Structure formats: structure tokens, C-alpha cells
Amino acid sequence: MHKATLRDSYQILHIIFAGVILMVFIYSGLFSPSNGGHPIPSQYKLMEGKATASTGMSRAFSSIVRLDFSQAEDYNAHSLEVSGFFFVQFWLRVLFFILYARHSSKRLIAADVSISILLFLWCFRELIASMYV
């Protein structure tokens, strides 16, 4: 029986993350942003009668997949940064999978984690800030 190594686990993690991100984009592409036909209904709650910072994000993602960026911003002002995070993360998973397959090192893992954390903080900064306002 083969015992999983750090190398195997790290590579499997890349495949899983890339697969999940790809499924999010496929899901967003299947359902039109205009008809509200998403099978998973929105669960946001109005806070003091106002929409939350993530309101309209599903419709915005659907617009982004269709390359309608102006409509996406109309649905949610933060949608381009958030979807950009997932788009870049998908390609980072592919890149780091290839790099790690050729040269596995803890420095490469540290670079991957650092880049991902910084990218997350940058792309989600407005949504994070909205939680504390």
C-alpha cells in the first residue's frame, strides 16, 4: 500500500482547489444573471434595510463568465476583484502544480501560501472592511 507523502498531498490539494474553482465558474456560466434562475437561492439578509456587501455576487459572477463586466459591476461593485481572485487562484494552482512536480521544496510551498494570502486580502479587502463598518 502506498503511503501519501507531503508531495502527493500538496499536488492533490492543487487538483481539488482548481476543480472547485472551475466548477464555480461553470455553475456561474450555466445560469443567466437576468432571470434569477440559480437553483441555490440567495441567503443574504438585509442589515438595517440595506443590502450586504456581497449582494448580487452570484448574478455578477454569471455576468463575468459572459464577459459582461459593466453589468457585473452593476450587480456588485466588488465582483471583479472577487472573481479575479478565483481566476488568478485557478491559474496559480496550475502553475504551482507544474512547478512543484518539477522541483518540490518547502520554499515553493511558502511562496504559494504567501501569494495566496496576500491575493486574498487584496481582493477581498472591501468585503472584509464591510464587516467592521
Secondary structure, 3 states (H helix, E strand, C coil): CCCCCHHHHHHHHHHHHHHHHHHHHHHHHHCCCCCCCCCCCCCCCCECCECCCCCCHHHHHHHHHCCCHHHHHHHCCCHHHHHHHHHHHHHHHHHHHHHHHHCCCHHHHHHHHHHHHHHHHHHCHHHHHHCCC
